Amino acid sequence: MTEEAEPAEESRYDRMAEGYARFWAPVLRTAAERVLDMLEPDLAARDATLLDVGSGTGTLAVAALERWPHLRVTGIDPSGGMLEEAGRTAAGRLDPAVARRFSREVAPADRMPFRDGTFDAAMSSFVLQLVPSRAAALREIRRVVRPGGALAWVTWQRSERGFAPDRIADDVLDEFGFDPPEADQRPGDVASAAAAALAMRRAGFGGVRAWTSEVNYSWDPRGYLEFLTLFDEESLFAELEAAERADIERIVLERLEGLSTDELTLRLPVVYAVGAAR
C-alpha cells in the first residue's frame, strides 16, 4: 500500500516496511478488508486470479487468501521491501500451500508487466491517492482485468479533520524547540464519492458505485506513543539524547492519558468504489 515513487522514495518505503506492518497496517486493516466484501461475486470461481494494486505489507492480499484459499493473488508494489514484508506476513498467517498462491511483483500501478485481461478481478486499498496519475493507474488496471471483471478500491477522502494525539505530540515537540512535523502531502486524496465514480467510468469501468465511509481506530496512550516514537517520528526520536527523549515521552504520555476514549479514536473519511471492466 505504497505510492509510486522515485528510487529514493522506494528506498524510504523499503526501510519503513517493518514499522508500517506493525503500526499503520492495523489502523487501516478493517477499512481495507471491506473491499473484499465488494468482490465476493467475482471470486467464487475456483482458481480465480486477483490483482492487489499497491500490496504494501500484504494486509489485503493475505486477508483475501484467508477468506478464499483457492485464489491466486498477485501483489504489485514499487517497494521491494514492502513486498518482502508481505511475504513474511503471508508465511506467518497462511498454510504454506495457500501462501504459495500469493506472488509478488515490483511494479508501478501505471506500468504493469502483465498481458491484457490477465486477472479476474483487482483490488486496491489506500494507494490510488498516492500514484502520480490516478487516471493512468485506473486505465492500466482496466487493461489487465478481463472484461466483466471487477475493480474494488478504497482511498482517503479529502479532509482537514484533526486528531487530538497528533496535536499533543506537535505541541510538546514545539515546547522543546523542534519544528512541527511537515503536514502530510496527499494532493491525490479523492474529493468525493462522485469524483471516484467518474474517474472509474472514464477509465473504462461500468456499473460503477461509490460511497463514503470512515476509518475508525482506537489508540491507547502507550500504543500511540510507540507509534509516534518508533514509526511516525522515528528518525527524530532516534537522534535525541536519552534524557531529553525520556522527558518528551513522559510529557506526551501524561497528556495522552488525559484524553478521553473518544479523543483517542482516529476517525478519517474514506471513499469506496467498485465497477466492472467494460
N, C-alpha and C positions, 0 to 999 in steps of 0.2 A: 504494500500500500504506500508506495513512494512515488514521487514526482519524476517526470522525465528530466534528466539533469545533465549538465556538463560533467567531464571527468572528475573535477574537484568535488562537485556536489555528490557524485556517485560514491566517491571515497568517504565523504562525510556520512552518507547513509550506511555504508558498509560498517563504519566504526560504531554507529549508534544502534545497530541491529539488535544486539542483545538487550540493551536498555529499552528499546521500543517494544520488544516482545514482553518484557517484564512489566513495564509501567504504562504504556499507552495502548497497546493492543487490548488489554482488558477493559479500558474505558470505552472502546469502540465496539467490542465484541457483540453485545446484544443487538445494537442497531445494525451492525453489518450482517448478522445471521438472519435478520428478517428478509434479506434479499433472497435467501433460499426458498422461503415460502412462495415467492413470486415465480419461481422456476419449476415448481413441482410438476406441472403438466408436461414440461419438456424433458424431464429427466427420469420418467418412469421406465423407459425402454432399457433393456439390458445392454451394457456396453456403450451407453450414451457418452458422448465426448463433451466436456465442459471446459471453457477457457476462463481463467481468472486473470483479469487485466489489472496489473499493479498488485501482484500477490503479496508483496511485502514479506512479513514473517509467517504467512500461511494461515492466518486466522480463518478466512472464509473457505479456502481450499480444504483444509483439514475438517472443518465442520461439515462441508458437503460430503466428504468421504465417510464421515461418521454416520451421516444420515442415509447416504446411498452408496454402500461399499462396492456396488457393481460399476460405478462410474470410472471413467478415465479422465483425470483432471490435469490440465496443463496450466501452470502459472507462469506469467511473464512479469519481469520487473527489470529496470535498468541497473539495479543494485545486486551484484552477485552476493554480497554479504547478507543482504536481507533474505535472498533465496536459500543460502546455506542455513540460516536460522529456521526458515520454513521447513527445510528437510529435517532438521533436528526436532522440530515440533511434531512433524508427521511421525517420525520414528518413535517418539515418546508417547504418542496418543493413539496410534493406529496399529492394528495387527500388521506384521511385516508384509503379508501378501497384499493387503489393502494399501499400505504405504507405497508399495512399488507402482501403484496406479496413479501416483502423483509425480508428474515430470515437471521440470522447471527449465526455463529458457531466459537468459539475459537478453532483453529486447525492449525497445520503447513501444508505447501504445500505438504510435502512428506509423511504425515501420516493422511489422511483424513477419517473421520468416516462415509463414505458412501459406499453403495454397488457398485459393478461393473456396469457400464452403467447407472448410476443414472440420468445423465444430458444430455440434447440435445446438449449443446454447453458449452464452457468455454472461459473465457477471463481473462486477467491479464495486469496491467499497472504498470511499474516501480517497479517490485517486483523480477523478476527472475534473477536480478543481485545480489540479496542480500541473497538468500537462500543458505544454506551450500552446497547443491549439486543441480545444475540446472538439471542434468541428472535424478536424483531421483525424483525431483518435476515434470518434464515432464512425466516421466513414470507413476507417480501417477495420474496426470491429465488424461493421456490416459486411465487409468484403470476406472475412474469414469465417463468418457464420452462415450456415446453409439457409436457403430461402425458407421462411416459415419458422426458423429457429429464434428463440427469444434472447434479448439482452435485458438484464435487470441490474440496476445500479443504485447506489446511494452516495450522496455527497453533501458537503456543507452548504447551507443557505446563508446568504449574506446577512450579517448581523453585527450590531455594536454592543451586544449584551456582555456585561462584565461578570466577574466571578470573585467573590469576597476573598478567598485564599490567595488568589493572584495579587489582589490589591495589597494584602498584608505583606506578602513577600516583597513587592516593589517598594512599599513604604519603609520596611526595615532596611533593605539594601540602600535606599536613599539616605536613611539616617546614618549609615556607616560610610557614606561618601561614595557609593558606587552608582554609576549611571543606571537608570532603569533598563531592563531588557528591551531590545527592539520589539516593537509590536509585530505580531505575525503578519506577514505579507502574503495574502491569499487573494489576489485580484480575480482569480477564477472561480471564487465561490458563486454559486448559482443565485440569481436574483429572485427566482420564484419557481414554483412547480410548472407554471405555464411556459417559462423560458426553457426549462429542461425538456418539456414535451416538444416544443418547437424545434430544438436542436436535434432531437431524435428523428423527427419527421424529415427534416432537411437532409439528414444523413442516409435516409432510405429505409426507415422503420415505419411500420404501420400498426394500427390498433393501439396506439400509444396511450398510456395512462401515467399520470404523475400526481404526487400529493406531498404535503409537508408533514413532518413529524418532529421528533426531538430525541437527541442523545440525553440520557438521564443516568448519571453515575454518582454514587455517594462515596465521598472520601471520609476517612477518619483522620484526625490531626497528624498522627505519626506517619500514616501512609502517604499523605500529601507532602510532608516534609521529606520523606525519602524520594518521592517523585521529583521534588524541586532540586534536591542536592545531588542526587545520583543520576538524574536524567535531564530534566528541563534546563537547569543551570549548572550541570556537572562541571564544565570547564572552569567556571568562575569559582565554585567552591573548592575545586581541586587545587587552586593556586593560593588559597588563603592560608595564613598562619594558623596553626592549630587552635590557639587561644581565641583568635578573632572568629574563626569558624564556629567554635563552640558557643561563643556569645551570641552570634547571629542565629544559630539554630535554636538556642534556648529561647530567645525573644520571639522568634517566629512561632515556635511551638506553643508558647504561653498564649499568644494572641489567637492562634488557631483554636486552642482549647476553649476560648471564649465565644466561639461561633456556635450557632445553633445547627442542628442536623440539616435544616433547610438551607442554611447559608453554605454548608459544606457539600451540597449537592450541585454538581455541574449540570446545567441544562443549556443545550445549544440546539438551534434549529437545523434540520436537515431536509433534504428533498429526495424522495424515491421516484424512480421512473422505470417503466417496463414497456417493451414493444417487441414486435416480430419483424425480422428481416424480410423485406419485400423482394 
